[in-house]
Amino acid sequence: MTVRAGIVKGHQSGEQYAAQAMLRWFAIGASVWLLAGMATMIFANGLRFEQYVFLTQDAPVAAFLIGFLSLLKGQAGNPGSPPEIRNWQIGVAIVAVMAIAWAGHHWLMSGYSLSRDEALARMSAAALAHGQLAMPIPPEWRAYADAMSPDFLNPMGGDRYWISLYLPGSAAIEALVSQFADPAVTQPLLLGLGLLMLWDVSRNLFPDRPDIRTVVMLLAFSSCQLLFTAMTAYAMTAHFALNMVWLALFIRERTCTHGAALLVGFFALSLHKVQFHVLFAGPILATLLWRRRWALSALYAVSYAIFLIVWMKLYPLLLVDRLDLSITAGAAKGVSLSPRLASLQPLLYLTRFFAWNNALLVPLALIGMKGAWRSLRQDAKGRRALLFIGLTGGCAIGMLLTVHQGLGWGYRYLHGYIGPFCLLAGLGWNKLYPSPASLRPIWLAVMVSMATVAAQGVMVARFVTPYARLHAHAAALPVDILLLDPRGGVFAQDIVRVPPNMVHRPIFMDLSKLDKQRVDTLCRKYRIGIIDRTDYRAAGILADDSRPDARHIARIRAYLDLTGCARRALPSGTGSQASL
């Protein structure tokens, strides 16, 4: 038996040879995909934000990973049994990753919630922690409520409450944790739970292959996306965790665990938007029909139908009743996925997903997906084979629905599928090496991931720090109202937010949402400051002049200059700044 081209040559099955060929060809296919993504910029009218991060963050890392995969062909997984990873070792690794994620929020991200999604999550969690279903708007500020808060608010709140458009599950978890600890530890705890459940599932699916279980966990531990997203307030870490809890319960095939899986599913639907858990669980539940588990299929179908009614219809009615609100036709705005399908960008976002994970995650998972179908043909009634088909279906749907995400470290709409990707990669390793083999290729890929973690950590810090520094300086200014002119700064409008500890001065307001009458009222009563593109440039925030409401803002700004109402809040300065 000889080693060539990164594989073990010798007595091979056709399936093993096909898997090895697929791994060799992946680097070529990924290179073509990367070049195609770059080619879309040639004919673009300007440079959108997602294209900018593709060129400056994703393409360089993806090219580096592709180069590594091209060189990996000389590193084989030689036959032999690697040392079995112990439960305590997994526990230590999970605690270490959790600690890094928590420290990273405060150190790397300056303790700042960058996006409007995160700001809304923090606001909702603070309200729930105080026993309120929504954040009440102080009566004296109701005329300015829309200018004081980020977008993605439920119109049911009117001028009385700030209500997030998103469901409350993730915020409820943070509210609970905040009663005992730093709210920022919520996502690291959820990451640890998800990793623990992934380990449990891998032990169930690969009981006789400790090397495969190690592969699964190393791919998860070395995921930059899992790590950096756990430093934020995004609900995606909760999706990863509860999906893994649900899967661990579902595969045990006991009455009590199916009941527990239903309870977890009920809560998982409430985390953010219902479609994320539905698209994960749906393909797996569909395999019950293939297995002729009619009663169990009906139980899940009826239960999930009830759950969807609860969160999509009854929960809004609960808000209406408890908060004495008016029912509005716009209450379900943003729930549907279909309007976003026009923003599909697989060339950009699949590259981003590849670049923010272990270099071997996607190629091994693709081998596992192909192997799952072959296994199904050989054992059409096998429970394990059908489960992998369900995981394949969910991951495939996720890769097809690569809609615009805005901000996010990695492609966060695939975050809930990272566990299934790792499990499918374990199956892919099994197809490459039907017998236990050395983990040298995996360890090399982990070492490469450590390098990309460092590089991407710098990218994250360089992007977040200017916003955090500007917000901290602005919040300490001796003014009552701080008007924010969002022109000239990418995501500048997201600096406006309602603090978790309620309204305090200076109050940030988005100038684009004000008119002359309201500006006049503010000028008569309060000390007014303003921050604009000069401050963004000094802070190092990326420039962006693509706002469709620029004319309206210019008129309001000219009126402020004419009246002399607002003064510059921050001293002017210079700084380097890229432009879209």
MOSULUR-V538684 format. One record per pair of residues at least 6 apart in sequence whose C-alpha atoms are under 7 Angstrom apart, sorted by the first residue. I is the first residue (numbers start at 1). J is the second residue. D is the distance in whole Angstrom. If there is no record, write none. Layout:
I:J:D ; I:J:D
This chain:
1:9:6 ; 1:10:5 ; 2:8:6 ; 2:9:5 ; 2:10:7 ; 3:9:6 ; 3:76:7 ; 4:74:7 ; 5:73:4 ; 5:74:5 ; 6:72:6 ; 6:73:4 ; 6:74:5 ; 6:75:5 ; 6:76:4 ; 7:20:7 ; 7:76:5 ; 7:77:7 ; 8:76:7 ; 8:78:7 ; 16:431:6 ; 16:432:5 ; 19:367:6 ; 19:431:6 ; 19:432:6 ; 20:432:6 ; 22:367:7 ; 23:363:6 ; 26:363:6 ; 27:66:5 ; 27:69:6 ; 27:70:6 ; 31:66:7 ; 33:347:7 ; 34:59:7 ; 34:351:7 ; 37:347:5 ; 37:348:6 ; 46:580:7 ; 47:580:5 ; 48:580:6 ; 49:580:7 ; 54:348:6 ; 58:351:7 ; 58:352:5 ; 58:355:6 ; 61:355:6 ; 62:351:7 ; 62:354:7 ; 62:355:5 ; 65:359:6 ; 75:441:6 ; 76:441:7 ; 77:437:5 ; 77:438:5 ; 77:439:6 ; 77:440:6 ; 77:441:6 ; 78:437:5 ; 78:438:5 ; 79:436:6 ; 79:437:4 ; 79:438:6 ; 80:436:6 ; 80:437:5 ; 80:438:6 ; 81:436:5 ; 81:437:6 ; 81:438:7 ; 82:211:6 ; 82:437:7 ; 82:438:6 ; 82:439:7 ; 84:210:6 ; 84:211:7 ; 85:214:6 ; 94:192:6 ; 94:195:7 ; 98:188:5 ; 98:189:7 ; 98:191:7 ; 98:192:6 ; 101:188:6 ; 101:227:6 ; 101:228:7 ; 101:230:6 ; 101:231:5 ; 102:184:7 ; 102:185:6 ; 102:188:6 ; 102:231:6 ; 104:231:6 ; 105:111:5 ; 105:231:5 ; 105:232:7 ; 108:461:5 ; 109:461:6 ; 109:464:6 ; 109:465:6 ; 110:465:7 ; 110:468:6 ; 112:468:6 ; 113:119:6 ; 113:232:7 ; 113:233:7 ; 114:464:7 ; 115:407:7 ; 115:494:6 ; 116:150:6 ; 116:151:7 ; 116:494:5 ; 117:234:7 ; 118:233:5 ; 118:234:6 ; 119:497:7 ; 120:164:6 ; 121:171:6 ; 121:233:7 ; 122:500:6 ; 123:498:7 ; 123:499:7 ; 123:500:5 ; 124:134:6 ; 124:135:7 ; 124:164:7 ; 124:171:6 ; 125:171:4 ; 125:172:6 ; 125:174:6 ; 125:175:5 ; 126:175:6 ; 126:500:5 ; 126:501:7 ; 127:133:6 ; 127:134:6 ; 127:135:5 ; 128:172:6 ; 128:175:6 ; 129:175:5 ; 129:176:7 ; 134:161:6 ; 134:162:6 ; 134:163:5 ; 135:161:6 ; 135:162:5 ; 135:163:7 ; 136:160:6 ; 136:161:4 ; 136:162:6 ; 137:159:7 ; 137:160:5 ; 137:161:5 ; 137:162:7 ; 142:159:5 ; 142:160:7 ; 145:159:6 ; 146:513:7 ; 147:509:5 ; 147:510:5 ; 147:513:5 ; 147:514:7 ; 148:496:6 ; 148:497:6 ; 148:498:7 ; 148:508:6 ; 148:509:5 ; 148:510:7 ; 149:496:6 ; 149:497:5 ; 149:498:6 ; 150:494:6 ; 150:496:6 ; 150:497:6 ; 152:164:6 ; 152:165:5 ; 153:162:7 ; 153:163:6 ; 153:164:5 ; 153:165:5 ; 154:163:5 ; 154:164:6 ; 154:165:4 ; 154:331:6 ; 155:330:6 ; 155:331:6 ; 156:325:7 ; 156:326:6 ; 156:327:6 ; 156:328:6 ; 156:331:6 ; 157:163:6 ; 157:325:7 ; 166:272:5 ; 166:273:6 ; 167:270:5 ; 167:271:6 ; 167:272:5 ; 167:273:6 ; 168:270:6 ; 168:271:6 ; 168:272:7 ; 169:267:7 ; 169:270:5 ; 169:271:4 ; 169:272:7 ; 170:235:6 ; 170:238:7 ; 170:271:5 ; 170:272:7 ; 174:183:6 ; 174:186:6 ; 177:183:6 ; 177:186:6 ; 187:230:5 ; 187:231:7 ; 187:233:7 ; 187:237:6 ; 188:230:5 ; 190:237:6 ; 190:238:6 ; 190:241:6 ; 191:230:7 ; 191:237:6 ; 191:241:6 ; 193:241:6 ; 194:240:6 ; 194:241:4 ; 194:242:7 ; 194:244:6 ; 194:245:7 ; 197:244:5 ; 197:245:6 ; 197:248:6 ; 198:244:6 ; 198:419:6 ; 199:217:7 ; 200:248:7 ; 201:248:5 ; 202:213:6 ; 202:423:7 ; 203:213:7 ; 206:212:7 ; 206:213:7 ; 209:436:7 ; 211:436:6 ; 212:426:5 ; 212:429:7 ; 212:430:7 ; 215:426:6 ; 215:442:7 ; 216:422:5 ; 216:423:6 ; 216:425:7 ; 216:426:5 ; 219:358:6 ; 219:361:6 ; 219:422:6 ; 220:422:7 ; 222:358:6 ; 222:446:6 ; 222:449:6 ; 223:356:7 ; 223:357:4 ; 223:358:6 ; 224:356:5 ; 224:357:5 ; 224:453:6 ; 225:356:5 ; 225:357:6 ; 225:409:6 ; 225:410:5 ; 228:409:6 ; 229:237:7 ; 229:409:6 ; 230:237:6 ; 235:271:7 ; 235:272:6 ; 236:412:7 ; 236:415:6 ; 236:416:7 ; 239:268:7 ; 239:416:5 ; 240:415:6 ; 240:416:4 ; 240:417:7 ; 242:264:7 ; 242:268:6 ; 243:416:7 ; 244:419:7 ; 246:261:5 ; 246:264:6 ; 246:265:7 ; 249:257:5 ; 249:258:6 ; 249:260:7 ; 249:261:6 ; 250:257:6 ; 250:258:6 ; 250:261:6 ; 266:307:6 ; 268:277:6 ; 269:277:6 ; 270:311:7 ; 273:335:7 ; 279:394:6 ; 280:394:5 ; 283:390:5 ; 283:393:6 ; 283:394:6 ; 284:387:6 ; 284:390:4 ; 284:391:6 ; 287:386:6 ; 287:390:6 ; 288:297:6 ; 289:297:6 ; 291:381:6 ; 320:326:6 ; 320:327:7 ; 340:403:6 ; 341:403:6 ; 343:403:5 ; 343:404:5 ; 344:401:7 ; 344:402:5 ; 344:403:4 ; 344:404:6 ; 345:402:6 ; 345:403:6 ; 345:404:7 ; 346:402:5 ; 349:402:6 ; 349:411:6 ; 352:410:6 ; 352:411:6 ; 353:410:5 ; 353:411:5 ; 354:362:7 ; 356:410:5 ; 358:445:7 ; 358:446:7 ; 358:449:6 ; 359:445:6 ; 360:445:7 ; 361:421:7 ; 361:422:7 ; 361:425:6 ; 364:425:4 ; 364:428:5 ; 364:429:6 ; 365:421:6 ; 365:422:7 ; 365:424:5 ; 365:425:4 ; 365:428:6 ; 367:428:5 ; 368:424:5 ; 368:425:6 ; 368:427:5 ; 368:428:4 ; 369:392:6 ; 369:424:6 ; 371:428:7 ; 371:431:7 ; 372:385:6 ; 372:388:6 ; 372:389:6 ; 373:389:7 ; 375:385:6 ; 376:385:6 ; 376:386:7 ; 391:420:6 ; 395:417:6 ; 398:414:6 ; 466:539:5 ; 466:540:6 ; 466:541:6 ; 470:539:6 ; 471:495:7 ; 475:506:6 ; 479:506:6 ; 479:527:5 ; 479:528:6 ; 479:529:6 ; 480:505:5 ; 480:506:5 ; 480:507:6 ; 480:526:6 ; 480:527:5 ; 480:528:6 ; 481:505:7 ; 481:506:5 ; 481:507:5 ; 481:508:6 ; 481:526:7 ; 481:527:6 ; 481:528:5 ; 481:529:6 ; 482:506:6 ; 482:507:6 ; 482:508:5 ; 482:509:6 ; 482:528:6 ; 482:529:5 ; 482:530:5 ; 483:508:6 ; 483:509:5 ; 483:510:6 ; 483:511:6 ; 483:529:6 ; 483:530:5 ; 483:531:6 ; 484:508:7 ; 484:509:6 ; 484:510:5 ; 484:511:6 ; 484:530:6 ; 484:531:5 ; 484:532:6 ; 485:510:7 ; 485:511:5 ; 485:531:6 ; 485:532:5 ; 486:492:5 ; 486:493:5 ; 486:532:7 ; 487:533:7 ; 487:545:6 ; 487:547:7 ; 487:550:7 ; 488:533:5 ; 488:543:5 ; 488:544:5 ; 488:545:5 ; 489:533:6 ; 489:536:6 ; 489:541:6 ; 489:542:6 ; 489:543:5 ; 489:544:5 ; 490:542:6 ; 490:543:6 ; 490:544:5 ; 493:510:7 ; 496:508:5 ; 496:509:6 ; 496:510:6 ; 497:508:7 ; 511:553:7 ; 512:552:7 ; 512:553:5 ; 515:556:7 ; 516:556:6 ; 523:565:6 ; 528:565:7 ; 528:566:5 ; 528:567:7 ; 529:566:5 ; 529:567:5 ; 529:568:6 ; 529:569:5 ; 530:566:6 ; 530:567:6 ; 530:568:5 ; 530:569:5 ; 531:568:6 ; 531:569:6 ; 531:570:7 ; 534:572:6 ; 535:570:7 ; 535:572:7 ; 537:574:7 ; 537:575:6 ; 537:576:7 ; 537:577:6 ; 538:573:5 ; 538:574:5 ; 538:575:4 ; 539:575:7 ; 540:575:6 ; 540:576:6 ; 540:577:5 ; 541:577:6 ; 542:577:6 ; 542:578:5 ; 542:579:6 ; 543:577:7 ; 543:578:6 ; 543:579:4 ; 543:580:6 ; 544:579:6 ; 544:580:5 ; 560:566:6
